[in-house]
Amino acid sequence: LSGSEDINSTIRQFFCSNKTYNDMATLFFNPQEAAIHQLFHQDGTFSPVTLSIFFLLYFLLACWTYGVSVPSGLFVPSLLCGAAFGRLVANILKVKLGLAIYSGTFALIGAAAFLGGVVRMTISLTVILIESTNEITYGLPIMITLMVAKWTGDFFNKGIYDIHIQLKGVPLLEWETEVEMDKLTASDIMEPNLTYVYPHTRVQSLVSILRTTVYHAFPVVTENRQNERDFMKGNILISNNIRFK
């Protein structure tokens, strides 16, 4: 099939008369990929009311399905919501201002901006969108859009993946430290009263240690008085006569 025939094959007539199509049914009663294809390449008109209703409903459904922990996807719904919003902006510019613009380009930029603002991806998302559209000329506009979307999103909160990791309590090292952590030293986070065991320790002592401590890992140490002089600095004992085995 050619491109135009492929587009026309996913048009839904619904209850409309011959040679006309229902724009609402074309978006709702098609798979997500086909709906995105329609928004990117369809020369016909999608009314502002249809695009607004579709954007709001699909946005709410995408938020709901992502939060119920089912594999409903995040990329494609975000692309679809952004494409609908971009197409809505293009529709308003064409009708209100009379500009001769191609609505599919606005749908692509809207999809990139929406998905970039949700997941905070830049370079990789630019490559994905360029490969999916097969248009290298859109590389710079898409990259600028994604950078602005990321900066705008970072001004308000973190990306959805970072928020979900925080909600799940997954231990993850951030790229950058918090401001209050810049002046911390190792001694600020170390345990001042170290609990340790010797190679030969009574079971009663081990049980007592386990009952009186909240952690479950203990260094096994042995006294080494031979190296005590190596750790002496004047009359101050640094090593506390302990060497980790």
TORNU-109452 format. One record per residue: x, y, z of N, C-alpha, C, CB in turn; residue in one letter. Coordinates in steps of 0.2 Angstrom, whole numbers, plus 2048, in hexadecimal, padded with zeros to 3 digits. Atoms other than C-alpha are relative to their C-alpha. Glycine has a CB too. Layout:
N
XYZXYZXYZXYZa;...
This chain:
245
8047FA8008008008008048068007FB800806l;7FC7F98008068127FD7FE8038067FE8047FAs;8017FC7F980681F80B7F9802800805806800g;8077FD8007F58278067FB7FA8017FF8047FAs;8048057FF7ED8168058007FD8078017FA7FBe;7FF8027FA7F48118157FC8048058077FF802d;8047FC7FC7ED82081D7F97FF8008028087FFi;8078018027DC81E8157FD7FA8037FE8017F9n;8028077FE7DB80C81B7FE8008088057FB7FFs;8027FF7F97DA81282D7FB805802807801804t;8057FB7FF7CD81F82B7FA7FD8027FF8057FAi;8068037FE7BD81B8347FA8057FE8007FF808r;8067FD8037AD82082C7FA8018067FD7FD7FAq;8058017FB7A281B83B7F98027FE802805806f;8077FF8027908238398008067FB7FC802806f;8007FB80579683082C7FE7FE7F9807803800c;80280280779083081A8067FF7FC7FC8067FDs;7FA80380579A82A80B8048067FF7FD7FE7FAn;7FB7FB8027AA8338078028058067FE8047FAk;7FE7FD7FA7AB83A8198027FC8057FA805802t;7FE8047FB7B38348287FF8038078087FF7FFy;8017FD7F97B183683B8078008037FC7FB804n;7F97FF7FE7C183E8428007FD807801807800d;8008037F97BC8388548017F98007FA802804m;7FF8088017BA82684F8077FE7FD7FA7FE7FCa;7F98018037CA8278458058008058028057FAt;7FB8007FB7D482B8547FF7FB806800807804l;8018057FB7CB8208617FF7F97FE7F9803804f;8028078027C68118578067FD7FC7FA7FF7FDf;7FA8028047D880E8508057FE8058038057FBn;7FB8017FC7E78068588048078018057FB7FEp;7FC7FA7FF7F38138608058027FB8047FF807q;7FB7FF8068008118527FC8037FA8047FA7FEe;8037FD8067F38148457FD8078017FA7FC7FEa;8027FA7FF7EC82384E8068058007FD801807a;7FB7FB8017FD82B84F8028017F98077FD804i;7FE80080780082783D7FB8057FD7FF7F97FCh;8057FB8037EF8318398028078027F97FE803q;7FE7F97FD7F58408448068027FC801800807l;7FA7FE80380684083B7FF8027F98057FB801f;80080080780183E8297F98017FD8027F97FDh;8077FF8037EE8418277FF8077FE7FA7FE805q;8017F98027EA85081C7FA8038028018007F8d;8077FE7FF7D88508218008048077FC7FB801g;8017FC7FA7D285B8307FD7FC8067FC8067FEt;8038027F97D08568427FE8068038067FC804f;8037FA7FD7C586284A8038028077F87FF801s;7FD7FF7F97CB86B85A7FD7FD806800808801p;8048037FB7BD8648648027F98017F88007FFv;7FE8078007C285285F8077FF8038007FD7F9t;7FA8017FD7D48558638018028078058057FCl;8007FF7F87D185D8747FD7FB8047FC807801s;8038067FD7C584F8798057FA8007F97FE7FEi;7FC8068017D18428738068018048027FF7F9f;7FA7FF7FC7E084A87B7FF7FF8088038077FFf;8018007F97D884C88C7FE7F98037FA805802l;8028067FE7D083B88D8067FB7FF7FB7FD7FBl;7FA8048007E08328878058028058038007F9y;7FB7FE7FA7EB83C8937FE7FD806800807800f;8028027FA7E08378A18017F88007F9802802l;7FF8078017E082589B8077FD8017FD7FD7FAl;7F98028007F38248998028018078048057FCa;7FE7FF7F97F582B8AB7FD7FA8047FE807803c;8038057FC7E981E8B28037F97FF7F98007FFw;7FD8078027F080F8A98078008027FF7FF7F9t;7F98007FE8028148AD8017FF8088048067FEy;8008007F87FE8158C07FD7F98027FC805803g;8038067FD7F58048C18057FA7FF7FA7FE7FCv;7FB8058018057FA8BD7FE7FB7FB8027FD807s;8018048068007F28AD8048027FA7F87FF7FEv;7FC7FE80680A7F189D7FC8037FB8047FA7FDp;8047FC8058007FE8948048047FC7FB804804s;7FB7FB80580F80888D8008078037FD7FF7F9g;7FF7F97FF81581988F8028047FA805801806l;7FE7FC80681D81E87F7FB8027FB8067FC7FDf;8057FF80580F81B8737FA8058037FD7FA7FEv;8057FB7FE80182487E8038078007FE7FD807p;7FD7F980080D8338818008037F9806800804s;8007FE80781083486E7F98027FE8047FB7FCl;8067FF8027FE83386B7FD8068037FB7FA801l;8037FA7FD7F98408778048077FD801800808c;7FC7FA80380784C8717FE8017F98077FF801g;8027FF80780284985F7FA8037FF8007FA7FCa;8077FC8017F084E8628018078037FB7FC805a;8007F97FE7F585D86C8048057FA804801806f;7FD7FD80580186285E7FC8027FA8067FD7FEg;8057FF8057F48608517FB8058027FD7F97FEr;8057FB7FE7E886A85B8038077FF7FE7FF808l;7FC7F98017F587985B8008017F98077FF803v;8007FF8077F78778497F98027FD8037FA7FCa;8077FF8027E48778467FE8078027FB7FB803n;8027F97FE7E28878508048057FC802801808i;7FC7FC8057F088F8467FE8017F98087FE800l;8027FF8077E988B8367F98038007FF7F87FDk;8077FD8017D789083A8008078037FB7FC805v;8007F97FD7DA89F8458048057FC802800807k;7FC7FC8037E98A683D8017FF7F88077FF803l;8008018077E789F82B8077FE7FE7FE8067FDg;7F98028037F989882A8007FA7FC8057FF807l;7FF8068047FE88C81D8057FB8038018027F8a;7FB8057FC80687E8287FE7F97FF801802807i;80280780080786C8287FF7FD8078067FC7FCy;8028027F97FE8658378047FA8027F97FE800s;7FC8057FE8088558378078018038027FB7FAg;7FA7FE7FD81885E83B7FF8028088038067FCt;8017FE7FA81086684A7FE7FA8057FA805800f;8028067FD80985584F8077FC8037FC7FB7FCa;7FA8037FE81B84E84F8048048068058007FAl;7FD7FC7FB82285D8597FC7FF8078008077FEi;8048017FA81485B8658017FA8047F88017FFg;7FE8067FD8178498688077FF8037FF7FA7FAa;7FA8007FD82984C86B8008048068058037FBa;8007FB7FA82685A8777FC7FC8067FC8067FFa;8048047FB81984F8818047FB8037F97FE7FDf;7FD8057FD8238408828078028038027FB7FAl;7FA7FE7FC8338498867FF8038068048067FBg;8027FD7F982B8538947FE7FA8057FA8047FFg;8028067FC82584289B8067FC8027FA7FC7FDv;7FB8057FF83483789A8078048018017FB7FBv;7FA7FC8008418458998067FD7FC803801808r;7FB80380484B83D88B8018057FB7FE7F97FDm;7FF7FB80585484787E8037FD7FA805805803t;7FD80380686183F8727FD7FA7FE8087FF802i;80380680285A82E8727F98017FD8007FB806s;8077FF8028488348708008037F97FC804805l;7FF7FD80784E83F8618027FB7FB806805801t;7FE8058048568308597FA7FB7FE8057FC802v;80680480184682685C7FB8037FB7FD7FE806i;8057FC80483B8338548028017F97FE807803l;7FD7FF8078468368458007F97FC807802800i;8008078038478238427F87FE7FE8037FB804e;8078018018348228437FD8047FB7FC800807s;8037FC8058308308388048007F9800807802t;7FB80080683F82D82C8018077FD7FD7FB7FAn;7FF7F980284284082B8058038047F9804800e;7FA7FE7FD85384582F8008088018077FE7FDi;8017F880084E85882C7FD8028067FD8027FAt;8037FE7FA84485883C8047FF8067F97FC801y;7FB8027FA8538538478018068048077FE7FDg;7FF7FA7FC85786584C7FA8038048038067FCl;8067FD7FC84586B8507FE7FB8067FA8007FBp;8018057FA84285A85A8048018068007F97FDi;7FC7FF7FA85185D8647FF8068048088007FDm;8027F97FD84D86F8687FA7FF8048008067FBi;8068027FC83C86986D8017FC8067FB7FD7FBt;7FF8057FA84285B8788048048068047FA7FEl;7FC7FC7FB84F8678817FB8058048058037FDm;8047FB7FD8428748847FB7FC8057FC8047FBv;8058047FC83586788A8047FD8077FE7FA7FCa;7FD8037FA84285F8968028068058077FD7FEk;7FF7FB7FC84787089D7FA8028048048067FCw;8077FE7FD8358758A07FE7FB8057FB8017FAt;8028057FB8318648A88048008078007FA7FDg;7FB8007FB8418658B37FE8068058078007FEd;8017FA7FB83B8768BA7FA7FE8057FE8067FBf;8068027FC82B86E8C18027FA8057FA7FF7FCf;7FF8067FC83085C8C68057FC7FC7F97FD801n;7FC80480483A84D8C17FC7FC7FB8037FB805k;8038048058368418B37FC7FA8038057FD7FBg;8048047FD8298348B58037F98027FA7FE7FAi;7FC8057FE8368268B68038018078057FE7FBy;7FD7FE7FA83F82F8C47FA8008068038067FFd;8067FF7FB82E8328CD7FE7F98027FA8047FEi;8028077FF82981F8CB8057FD8047FF7FD7FAh;7FB8037FC83A81A8D28008028078078017FDi;8007FD7F98388258E17FA7FD803800808800q;8068037FD82681E8E48017F98027FA8017FBl;7FF8077FF82C80C8E38067FF8058027FD7FAk;7FA8017FB83B8108EF8067FC7FD7FD7FD806g;7FA8048038488098E38068048027FF7FF7F8v;7FA7FC7FF85980E8E98048017F98057FC805p;7FD7FE8068618178DB8048078017FB8027FAl;7FC7FA8008708238DA7FE8057FB8077FE800l;8017FA80586C8348D28068027FC7FC806804e;7FA7FD80487783C8C58038058047FD8037F9w;7FD7FB7FC87984B8D07FE8008077FE8077FDe;8028007F987A84D8E37FC806802806800804t;8047FA7FD86E8588ED8058058027FC7FD806e;7FC7FA7FE8748698F28037FF8077FC8067FFv;7FE8017F98758659048057FA8017FA7FF805e;7FC8057FF8808569018078027FD7FE7FA7FCm;7F97FE80288F8608F98058008057FF8067FCd;7FB7FE7FB8978649098017FA8057FE806804k;8008067FC8958529118077FD7FF7FA7FB7FFl;7FA8048008A48489157FF7F9802806803805t;8018077FE8A68359187FE7FF8078067FC7FEa;8028007F88A683892B7F9802802805804803s;8077FE7FE89584092A7FB7FA7FF7FE8057FCd;80480580188D8309248027F98037FE7FF7F8i;7FD8067FD89882392C7FD7FE807807800801m;8028027F989281993C8058028057FE7F9800e;7FB7FE7FB89B82194B8027FA8047FE806804p;7FE8067FB89A8119567FF7FA7FC7FB800806n;80080680489F80394B7FF7F98048068007FCl;8018067FD8997F29508037FA7FC7F87FE800t;7FC8058048A57E494B8007FA8048078037FEy;8008067FD8A87D294F8077FD7FE7FB7FB7FDv;7FA8038018B87C89518007F97FD8047FF807y;8018068038BC7B89487FE7FA8058077FE7FDp;8028057FB8B97AE9587FB8048058067FC804h;8057FC7FC8A97B59607FB7FB8037FD8067FCt;8058047FD89D7AD96C7F98017FC7FF802807r;80780080388B7A99657FC8058047FD7F9800v;8047FB7FC8847B39748018077FE8017FF807q;7FE7FA80288E7C296E7FC8027FA807801800s;8027FF8078887C095C7F88028018017FA7FCl;8087FF7FF8757BF9627FF8068037FD7FA804v;8017FA7FD8777CE96D8018067FB805801806s;7FE7FB80587F7D895E7FA8007FB8067FE7FCi;8068008048707D39537FA8038037FF7F97FDl;8067FD7FD8637D895F8018078027FF7FC807r;7FF7F97FE86B7E99638028047FA805801805t;7FE7FC80686F7EF9517FA7FF7FB8067FD7FDt;8058018068647F29428027FE7FA7FC807800v;7FD8028068707EE9358027F88008058047FDy;7FF8078008757DC9308077FE7FD7FB7FD7FCh;7FA8018028877DE92A8058038058018037F9a;7FB7FE7FB8967DE9358077FF7FE7FF7FD807f;7F98028028A97DF9328037FC8058048077FFp;7FD8057FC8B37D19388088038018007F97FDv;7FA7FC7FF8C37D99408047FC8047FF807802v;7FC8037FB8D27D39498058058028047FA7FDt;7FC7FC7FE8DE7DC9548077FF7FD8017FF808e;7F98018038EF7E094C8048068037FF8027F8n;7FB7FB7FD8FB7E99588068017FD8017FD807r;7F97FF80390A7E794D7FF8067FC8017F97FCq;8007FA8049037F49417FD8068047FB7FE7FAn;8037FB7FC8FD7FF94F8048067FF7FF7FE807e;7FC7FA80190C80A94D7FF8047FA8077FE801r;8017FD80690880D93B7FB8058007FF7FA7FAd;8067FC8008F881593F8008058067FA7FC801f;7FF7FB7FB8FF82094D8028077FD8047FD806m;7FE7F980290083394B8018048067FB8037FBk;7FF7FD7F990883A95A7FD7FB8057FD807800g;8038047FA8FE8349697F87FE7FE800804806n;8078018028ED83395F8007F97FC7FE8067FBi;8018078038E882195A7FA8017FB7FF7FB805l;8057FF8068DF8229497FD7F97FF8048027FAi;8038078028DC80F9467FC7FD8058067FC7FDs;8048047FA8D580A9578027F98007F98017FFn;7FD8068008E07FB9557FC7FB7FC8007FD807n;8048058038D47F39498028007F87F8802800i;7FF8008088D87ED9377FB7FB7FD8087FD7FFr;8058048038CB7E692C8037FA7FC7FC8047FBf;7FD8068038CE7D49267FD8007F97FE7FA804k;
